[in-house]
């Protein structure tokens, strides 16, 4: 809940982040305020915050480590959500399984279909192990990390953390970084697990194309997707961790699952002891994308409010949301 000592027209939360969750820089900026699903503290709003040092966007306040542990435990909310999704009637399936299409796209960078003897792959956040299933079938020795279900470890080796022995040839980080609050730590751990020249694949929601696809909540929603990354931000974090970005995987054939919309950023990176320097102005592309998206979707009242300080915007929006909530409660009673 808002801090009781804060001014009435200045929204502030007691547990706001004071530094970037990715790079720990204190050079963070409040960019906007937006609605989130009501959390356990009764909050309905959060700040969209950007890091001037690495470029990441994040929901602020962030959930605690304990809250994340509960959410992604085998009996937690994330596992229940996946059960509900699995029970829904299947919509029209794409012509090919998107995992197969993605693995084909990775073949020029890593021998996914014809690995050398003893090749090892680690999937961080492997879900039910669908990527690992396909890679095992072609000869890879398969390892996974997944807190929310034990299912994949009937077929694949289970790890709690990436071993820091440089013994892996390939690592997968598919739709994980938007869910965590320690992305740079994870990237560095995967760098330690990979041999020199080993390949990392990263897939995340695409922030740069937000003005095109228009799905802000897919990029950051305050419940599941907590951090969001532009291409410049991600390649910069990869460089800090010891990776050189070698390719972006793009094309409508890769977007079949999202009906051709450019919703996903897919990056291939190589483990190296001489990574490139991050690009300057890492936050710029994220701010540009959010501003372009907002310009086309705000009504007159919202446009006027957006010219005010973010904390004042938050206080005004908080009051409006609370009034609507009271009205709904009154109507029900």
C-alpha positions in Angstrom: 0.0 0.0 0.0 1.1 3.6 -0.5 3.3 5.0 2.3 1.0 6.7 4.9 3.5 9.4 5.4 3.7 10.4 1.7 1.9 13.6 0.6 -1.7 13.0 -0.6 -0.8 13.9 -4.2 2.6 12.1 -4.3 2.4 8.3 -4.8 5.2 6.4 -3.1 5.6 2.8 -2.0 7.7 1.8 1.0 9.4 -1.1 -0.8 10.3 0.6 -4.0 13.5 -0.5 -5.6 16.4 2.0 -5.1 18.7 0.3 -7.7 18.4 -1.6 -10.9 17.6 -5.3 -10.4 19.8 -6.3 -13.3 23.0 -4.3 -12.9 22.5 -2.8 -9.4 23.1 0.7 -10.6 21.3 3.5 -8.6 20.8 5.4 -11.8 17.1 4.6 -12.2 14.3 6.8 -13.5 10.5 6.6 -13.1 9.0 6.6 -16.6 5.3 6.0 -16.1 2.7 4.5 -13.8 0.4 1.6 -14.9 -2.3 -0.7 -13.7 -1.3 -4.2 -12.5 -3.4 -7.2 -11.2 -4.1 -6.5 -7.6 -1.3 -8.0 -5.5 -1.3 -9.4 -1.9 -0.7 -5.9 -0.5 -3.8 -4.5 -2.3 -1.8 -2.5 -4.8 -3.4 -1.9 -8.2 -0.7 0.3 -9.6 3.1 0.1 -10.1 5.8 2.4 -11.6 7.5 1.6 -14.9 11.1 2.2 -14.1 14.1 2.4 -16.4 17.8 1.9 -15.7 20.1 4.5 -17.3 23.1 2.2 -16.9 21.9 -1.0 -18.6 18.6 0.0 -20.2 16.3 -2.6 -18.5 12.7 -1.6 -17.7 11.1 -3.1 -14.6 7.9 -3.0 -12.6 8.5 -1.1 -9.3 8.0 -2.2 -6.6 9.2 -5.7 -7.5 7.9 -8.8 -5.8 10.1 -10.2 -3.0 12.3 -13.3 -3.4 9.8 -15.1 -1.1 6.9 -14.2 -3.4 8.7 -15.4 -6.5 9.6 -18.6 -4.8 6.0 -19.2 -3.9 4.8 -18.3 -7.4 7.1 -20.7 -9.2 7.0 -23.6 -6.7 5.5 -26.9 -8.0 2.2 -26.0 -6.1 2.4 -22.3 -6.9 0.3 -20.0 -9.1 2.5 -20.4 -12.2 2.0 -24.2 -12.2 -1.7 -23.7 -11.7 -1.8 -21.3 -14.6 -0.1 -23.8 -16.9 -2.6 -26.5 -15.9 -5.5 -24.2 -16.9 -3.8 -23.5 -20.2 -3.3 -27.2 -20.9 -6.9 -27.9 -20.2 -8.2 -25.4 -22.7 -9.3 -26.6 -26.1 -6.5 -26.4 -28.6 -6.8 -23.6 -31.2 -5.7 -24.2 -34.7 -2.1 -25.5 -34.5 0.6 -24.1 -36.8 1.8 -26.2 -39.7 4.9 -27.2 -37.7 5.7 -27.2 -34.1 7.3 -23.8 -33.3 10.1 -25.5 -31.4 11.1 -27.4 -34.5 11.1 -24.2 -36.5 13.2 -22.4 -33.9 15.7 -25.3 -33.7 16.0 -25.2 -37.5 16.8 -21.5 -37.4 19.5 -22.2 -34.8 21.3 -24.8 -36.9 23.7 -22.3 -38.7 25.0 -21.4 -35.2 24.9 -24.7 -33.3 24.6 -28.3 -34.6 21.2 -28.9 -33.0 20.4 -31.8 -35.4 23.9 -33.4 -35.6 25.8 -32.8 -32.4 29.3 -34.1 -31.9 29.8 -37.0 -29.5 29.3 -35.9 -25.9 27.7 -32.6 -26.7 25.9 -31.2 -23.7 23.0 -28.7 -23.5 21.4 -26.9 -20.5 17.9 -25.4 -20.6 17.5 -22.8 -17.9 13.7 -22.7 -17.2 13.0 -25.8 -19.3 9.3 -26.1 -18.4 8.2 -29.6 -19.2 11.3 -30.2 -21.3 10.0 -30.0 -24.8 13.2 -28.5 -26.3 15.3 -31.0 -24.4 13.2 -33.9 -25.7 14.0 -32.9 -29.3 17.6 -32.3 -28.6 18.0 -35.6 -26.7 16.5 -37.4 -29.7 19.3 -36.1 -31.9 22.1 -37.1 -29.6 22.6 -34.3 -27.0 23.2 -35.0 -23.4 20.4 -32.9 -21.8 20.2 -31.0 -18.5 17.5 -28.7 -17.2 16.7 -26.2 -14.4 13.0 -25.8 -13.6 11.5 -25.1 -10.2 7.8 -25.3 -11.1 7.5 -29.0 -12.2 9.4 -32.3 -11.8 8.1 -33.6 -15.1 11.1 -33.1 -17.4 13.5 -34.9 -15.0 12.0 -38.2 -15.7 13.9 -37.9 -19.0 16.6 -35.3 -18.4 19.3 -34.5 -15.8 18.1 -32.1 -13.2 20.3 -29.2 -12.0 19.6 -26.6 -9.3 22.1 -24.1 -10.8 24.4 -24.0 -13.8 27.7 -25.7 -12.9 30.7 -23.3 -13.3 33.0 -25.8 -15.1 32.7 -24.7 -18.8 31.5 -28.2 -19.7 28.4 -27.2 -21.8 28.3 -26.5 -25.6 24.8 -25.0 -25.8 22.5 -23.2 -23.4 18.8 -22.2 -23.8 17.1 -19.3 -22.0 13.7 -19.2 -23.6 11.2 -16.8 -22.0 12.8 -16.7 -18.6 14.5 -13.3 -18.3 11.1 -11.4 -18.2 10.1 -13.5 -15.1 13.2 -13.0 -12.9 14.8 -10.2 -10.9 18.4 -11.2 -11.4 19.0 -11.5 -15.2 22.7 -10.5 -15.2 23.5 -13.1 -12.5 21.7 -15.8 -14.6 23.6 -14.8 -17.7 26.9 -14.8 -15.9 26.2 -18.3 -14.4 25.4 -19.6 -17.9 28.6 -18.0 -19.2 30.4 -20.0 -16.5 28.7 -23.2 -17.6 29.6 -22.8 -21.3 32.9 -23.6 -22.9 34.7 -20.9 -24.9 32.8 -20.5 -28.1 29.7 -22.2 -26.7 26.3 -20.8 -27.8 23.5 -19.3 -25.8 20.0 -18.7 -27.2 17.8 -16.1 -25.5 14.1 -15.6 -26.3 12.1 -12.8 -24.6 9.1 -10.5 -25.4 10.1 -7.8 -27.9 10.1 -4.3 -26.5 11.5 -2.6 -29.6 8.5 -3.6 -31.7 5.9 -2.5 -29.0 4.6 0.3 -31.3 3.9 -2.4 -33.9 2.5 -5.3 -32.0 0.8 -3.0 -29.3 0.9 -5.6 -26.5 2.3 -3.7 -23.5 1.2 -6.4 -21.0 3.1 -9.0 -22.9 6.3 -6.9 -22.4 5.6 -6.1 -18.7 2.4 -6.8 -16.7 3.5 -6.6 -13.1 2.6 -10.2 -12.2 4.5 -12.6 -14.5 6.5 -10.3 -16.8 8.5 -8.1 -14.4 11.4 -6.9 -16.6 11.5 -5.9 -20.2 14.5 -5.5 -22.6 15.2 -3.7 -25.8 17.7 -5.3 -28.2 20.3 -2.8 -27.1 19.7 -3.6 -23.5 19.9 -7.3 -23.9 23.1 -7.3 -26.0 24.7 -5.0 -23.4 23.8 -7.3 -20.6 25.1 -10.3 -22.6 28.4 -8.4 -23.1 28.7 -7.7 -19.4 28.2 -11.4 -18.8 30.9 -12.5 -21.3 28.9 -13.0 -24.5 29.2 -11.6 -28.0 25.8 -11.4 -29.8 26.2 -13.0 -33.2 22.6 -13.1 -34.6 19.0 -12.2 -34.2 16.5 -14.7 -35.4 13.6 -13.0 -37.3 10.9 -13.8 -39.8 7.2 -14.5 -40.1 7.9 -18.3 -40.1 9.2 -17.9 -36.5 6.2 -15.9 -35.5 3.6 -18.5 -36.5 2.6 -18.9 -32.9 1.9 -15.2 -32.5 0.0 -15.0 -35.9 2.8 -13.1 -37.6 3.1 -10.4 -35.0 6.7 -9.5 -34.0 6.2 -10.2 -30.3 9.5 -11.9 -29.6 13.1 -11.0 -29.6 15.4 -14.0 -30.3 19.2 -13.6 -29.9 22.1 -16.0 -30.5 25.3 -15.2 -28.5 28.7 -16.8 -28.2 30.7 -17.2 -25.1 34.0 -15.3 -25.4 36.7 -13.9 -23.1 36.7 -10.6 -25.2 33.1 -9.5 -25.4 32.3 -6.2 -27.1 31.6 -3.0 -25.2 27.9 -2.2 -24.6 26.4 0.4 -26.9 25.9 3.9 -25.5 22.5 5.3 -24.3 21.2 1.8 -23.3 17.8 3.1 -22.1 17.1 5.2 -25.2 15.4 2.5 -27.4 13.1 1.4 -24.5 12.0 4.9 -23.8 11.4 5.5 -27.5 9.3 2.3 -27.9 7.1 3.1 -24.8 6.6 6.7 -25.9 5.6 5.8 -29.4 3.2 3.1 -28.1 1.6 5.6 -25.6 1.2 8.4 -28.1 -1.2 6.4 -30.2 -3.3 5.0 -27.3 -3.8 7.8 -24.8 -7.0 9.8 -24.7 -6.9 13.6 -24.1 -7.1 13.2 -20.3 -4.3 10.7 -20.2 -2.2 12.8 -22.5 -2.6 15.8 -20.2 -1.8 13.7 -17.1 1.3 12.3 -18.8 2.8 15.8 -18.7 2.8 15.8 -14.9 5.5 14.3 -12.6 5.1 10.5 -12.5 4.4 10.4 -8.8 1.7 13.0 -9.2 0.2 10.9 -12.1 0.3 7.9 -9.8 -1.6 9.7 -7.0 -4.3 10.8 -9.5 -4.6 7.4 -11.1 -4.6 5.7 -7.7 -7.6 7.8 -6.6 -9.5 7.1 -9.8 -8.9 3.4 -9.5 -10.0 3.4 -5.9 -13.2 5.3 -6.8 -14.1 2.8 -9.4 -13.4 -0.1 -7.0 -15.7 1.5 -4.3 -18.4 2.0 -7.0 -18.2 -1.7 -7.9 -18.4 -2.8 -4.3 -21.4 -0.5 -3.7 -23.2 -1.9 -6.8 -22.6 -5.5 -5.6 -23.9 -4.7 -2.1 
